[in-house]
Amino acid sequence: MKLNELHDNPGATKSRKRVGRGPGSGMGKMGGRGIKGQKSRSGVAIKGYEGGQMPIYQRLPKRGFTKPNRKSYAVVNLGLIQKFVDAGKLDAKATITEEALIESGLVRRKLDGVRVLAKGDISSKLSLEVTGASKSAIAAVEKAGGQLTVTARVAAE
């Protein structure tokens, strides 16, 4: 195969419509835009205009609020931590910090911190140090004989 033999599949490309090129083209004079009016002129974008009726974005109720500075945490389940300890990717004897979780590949990036949730079973005696944890996760780790420390969040980072 040579460069000059490369071509698209049949029907994959379509030649562009050349408007305003005389009456013989079928797209001459007004270029398929009709006669007069706002849409026949250039620079017109009538998005969301519904011909005089109330537009859908105005008819629908507006509720709620999106907090612009809300915190976003990387979520880790206890079952996954146990799985990584069993696989030898995490050291159960050392304190498992957020950095250790990232190095093991369990968490991709820290975001505003790591939060541990109680999904799954934990059997190892672990010492965890993370930004956040659910009450049930703390209880599950302590039941297994370990400890889960929630560190204070750094205000300005």
C-alpha contacts under 8 A as a table, 3 or more apart, distances in Angstrom:
res1	aa1	res2	aa2	distance
1	M	5	E	6.36
1	M	6	L	7.60
2	K	5	E	5.26
2	K	6	L	6.90
3	L	6	L	5.52
8	D	12	A	6.25
8	D	13	T	7.22
9	N	12	A	5.41
9	N	13	T	7.99
10	P	13	T	7.55
11	G	14	K	6.95
18	R	21	R	6.85
18	R	27	M	7.51
19	V	25	S	7.91
19	V	27	M	5.07
19	V	28	G	6.12
19	V	31	G	4.82
19	V	32	G	7.44
20	G	27	M	5.80
20	G	28	G	4.17
20	G	29	K	5.50
20	G	30	M	6.54
20	G	31	G	4.81
21	R	24	G	7.93
21	R	25	S	6.37
21	R	27	M	6.87
21	R	28	G	5.19
21	R	29	K	7.59
22	G	25	S	5.91
22	G	26	G	7.65
22	G	27	M	7.17
22	G	28	G	4.38
22	G	29	K	6.46
23	P	26	G	5.67
23	P	27	M	6.74
23	P	28	G	4.66
23	P	29	K	6.78
24	G	27	M	7.86
24	G	28	G	7.27
25	S	28	G	6.15
27	M	30	M	7.28
27	M	31	G	4.79
27	M	32	G	5.78
28	G	31	G	5.15
28	G	32	G	7.63
30	M	33	R	5.72
30	M	34	G	6.25
30	M	35	I	7.17
31	G	34	G	7.76
33	R	39	K	7.28
33	R	40	S	5.17
34	G	40	S	6.49
35	I	40	S	6.75
36	K	39	K	7.76
36	K	40	S	5.61
36	K	41	R	7.52
37	G	40	S	5.57
37	G	41	R	7.08
38	Q	41	R	5.64
38	Q	44	V	7.03
39	K	42	S	7.53
39	K	44	V	6.26
41	R	44	V	6.67
46	I	49	Y	5.77
48	G	55	P	6.42
48	G	56	I	7.89
49	Y	52	G	7.35
49	Y	55	P	6.48
50	E	53	Q	5.69
50	E	54	M	7.08
50	E	55	P	5.81
54	M	58	Q	6.52
54	M	59	R	6.49
55	P	58	Q	5.41
55	P	59	R	6.33
56	I	59	R	4.94
56	I	60	L	6.21
57	Y	60	L	5.65
58	Q	61	P	7.54
67	K	70	R	5.49
71	K	112	D	5.98
72	S	111	L	6.22
72	S	112	D	5.55
72	S	113	G	7.61
73	Y	110	K	7.11
73	Y	111	L	5.77
73	Y	112	D	5.31
73	Y	113	G	5.20
73	Y	114	V	5.42
73	Y	115	R	6.07
74	A	107	V	6.92
74	A	109	R	7.07
74	A	110	K	5.82
74	A	111	L	6.23
74	A	112	D	7.56
74	A	113	G	6.29
74	A	114	V	4.74
74	A	115	R	6.10
75	V	107	V	7.99
75	V	114	V	5.96
75	V	115	R	5.03
75	V	116	V	6.03
75	V	117	L	7.10
76	V	80	L	7.09
76	V	81	I	7.46
76	V	106	L	7.79
76	V	107	V	7.36
76	V	114	V	7.15
76	V	115	R	6.22
76	V	116	V	4.94
76	V	117	L	6.14
77	N	80	L	5.47
77	N	81	I	6.63
77	N	116	V	5.73
77	N	117	L	4.84
77	N	118	A	5.85
77	N	119	K	5.27
77	N	120	G	6.73
78	L	81	I	5.06
78	L	82	Q	6.25
78	L	116	V	6.77
78	L	117	L	6.28
78	L	118	A	5.45
78	L	119	K	5.84
78	L	120	G	5.64
78	L	121	D	6.51
78	L	122	I	6.16
78	L	137	A	7.21
79	G	82	Q	5.15
79	G	83	K	6.23
79	G	118	A	7.70
79	G	119	K	6.08
79	G	120	G	3.86
79	G	121	D	5.10
79	G	122	I	6.02
80	L	83	K	4.90
80	L	84	F	6.24
80	L	106	L	7.81
80	L	120	G	7.35
81	I	84	F	5.20
81	I	85	V	6.23
81	I	90	L	7.91
81	I	106	L	7.73
81	I	122	I	7.98
82	Q	85	V	5.04
82	Q	86	D	6.16
82	Q	121	D	7.48
82	Q	122	I	5.66
82	Q	123	S	7.22
82	Q	124	S	6.99
83	K	86	D	5.15
83	K	87	A	6.21
84	F	87	A	4.98
84	F	88	G	6.19
84	F	89	K	5.23
84	F	90	L	5.73
84	F	104	S	7.96
84	F	106	L	7.69
85	V	88	G	5.09
85	V	89	K	5.87
85	V	90	L	4.74
85	V	91	D	6.36
85	V	92	A	6.18
86	D	89	K	7.70
87	A	90	L	7.74
88	G	91	D	6.71
89	K	104	S	5.62
90	L	96	I	7.57
90	L	100	A	7.35
90	L	101	L	7.58
90	L	104	S	6.40
91	D	94	A	5.70
91	D	95	T	7.92
91	D	96	I	7.35
92	A	95	T	7.38
92	A	96	I	7.43
92	A	124	S	7.18
92	A	125	K	7.11
92	A	126	L	5.67
92	A	127	S	7.58
93	K	126	L	7.06
93	K	127	S	7.78
94	A	127	S	7.16
95	T	126	L	7.35
95	T	127	S	4.94
95	T	128	L	5.78
95	T	129	E	6.99
96	I	100	A	5.86
96	I	101	L	7.04
96	I	126	L	7.59
96	I	127	S	6.07
96	I	128	L	4.79
96	I	129	E	6.12
97	T	100	A	5.17
97	T	101	L	6.47
97	T	128	L	6.15
97	T	129	E	4.95
97	T	130	V	6.22
98	E	101	L	5.10
98	E	102	I	6.39
98	E	110	K	7.30
98	E	113	G	7.67
98	E	114	V	6.48
98	E	129	E	7.00
98	E	130	V	5.94
99	E	102	I	5.12
99	E	103	E	6.19
100	A	103	E	5.08
100	A	104	S	6.13
101	L	104	S	5.27
101	L	105	G	6.44
101	L	106	L	5.51
101	L	107	V	5.73
102	I	105	G	5.20
102	I	106	L	6.04
102	I	107	V	4.83
102	I	108	R	5.93
102	I	109	R	6.58
102	I	110	K	7.47
103	E	106	L	7.74
104	S	107	V	7.71
105	G	108	R	6.25
107	V	110	K	7.05
110	K	113	G	5.08
110	K	114	V	5.99
111	L	114	V	7.62
113	G	130	V	7.31
113	G	131	T	5.29
113	G	132	G	7.41
114	V	130	V	5.80
114	V	131	T	5.42
114	V	132	G	6.26
115	R	130	V	6.58
115	R	131	T	6.03
115	R	132	G	4.30
115	R	133	A	5.04
115	R	134	S	7.74
116	V	130	V	7.50
116	V	132	G	6.33
116	V	133	A	4.52
116	V	134	S	6.51
116	V	137	A	6.64
117	L	133	A	6.03
117	L	134	S	5.52
117	L	136	S	7.54
117	L	137	A	5.39
118	A	121	D	7.86
118	A	134	S	6.95
118	A	136	S	5.78
118	A	137	A	4.15
118	A	138	I	7.95
118	A	140	A	7.04
119	K	137	A	7.93
122	I	140	A	7.17
122	I	141	V	6.96
122	I	144	A	6.80
123	S	144	A	5.70
124	S	144	A	6.45
124	S	145	G	7.85
124	S	146	G	7.67
125	K	141	V	7.49
125	K	144	A	5.74
125	K	145	G	5.17
125	K	146	G	4.47
125	K	147	Q	7.93
126	L	141	V	7.08
126	L	144	A	8.00
126	L	145	G	7.48
126	L	146	G	4.59
126	L	147	Q	6.38
126	L	148	L	7.86
127	S	146	G	5.48
127	S	147	Q	4.92
127	S	148	L	5.91
127	S	149	T	7.80
128	L	147	Q	6.33
128	L	148	L	4.68
128	L	149	T	6.03
129	E	148	L	6.03
129	E	149	T	4.79
129	E	150	V	6.05
129	E	151	T	6.71
130	V	133	A	7.38
130	V	148	L	7.67
130	V	149	T	6.43
130	V	150	V	5.30
130	V	151	T	5.99
131	T	150	V	5.33
131	T	151	T	5.14
131	T	152	A	6.75
131	T	153	R	6.38
132	G	150	V	5.51
132	G	151	T	7.38
133	A	137	A	6.30
133	A	138	I	6.66
133	A	150	V	6.79
134	S	137	A	5.15
134	S	138	I	6.46
135	K	138	I	5.20
135	K	139	A	6.22
136	S	139	A	5.00
136	S	140	A	6.07
137	A	140	A	5.07
137	A	141	V	6.25
138	I	141	V	5.32
138	I	142	E	6.21
138	I	147	Q	7.43
138	I	148	L	5.76
139	A	142	E	5.19
139	A	143	K	6.01
140	A	143	K	5.03
140	A	144	A	6.37
141	V	144	A	5.17
141	V	145	G	6.56
141	V	146	G	5.35
141	V	147	Q	5.96
141	V	148	L	6.52
142	E	145	G	4.99
142	E	146	G	4.96
142	E	147	Q	5.37
142	E	148	L	7.33
143	K	146	G	7.31
154	V	157	E	6.51
